[in-house]
C-alpha cells in the first residue's frame, strides 16, 4: 500500500477507489471542480488542504490507514 504525504497528487490518491469517500468526507472540492480533468495529476493534497482549510494531518492519517 502506497503511503500518502502532503506531496501526493490527487490522481495518485484516487487510484484506491475507497479514498474517494475519504476525500468527500473532508470536503475536498477538487472532486467536483470543472478543472478536475486538467489538474488531478498536478495538484498536491497538501496544497489543496492549505487553500481550503482542511486538517491535513487527520486526512493523511485516514488515507494511510490499512
Residue, then its C-alpha position, 0 to 999 in steps of 0.5 A: x500500500x502506497x503511503x500518502x504525504x502532503x506531496x501526493x497528487x490527487x490522481x495518485x490518491x484516487x487510484x484506491x477507489x475507497x479514498x474517494x469517500x475519504x476525500x468527500x468526507x473532508x470536503x475536498x472540492x477538487x472532486x467536483x471542480x470543472x478543472x478536475x480533468x486538467x489538474x488531478x495529476x498536478x495538484x498536491x493534497x497538501x496544497x489543496x488542504x492549505x487553500x481550503x482549510x482542511x486538517x491535513x494531518x487527520x486526512x493523511x492519517x485516514x488515507x494511510x490507514x490499512 
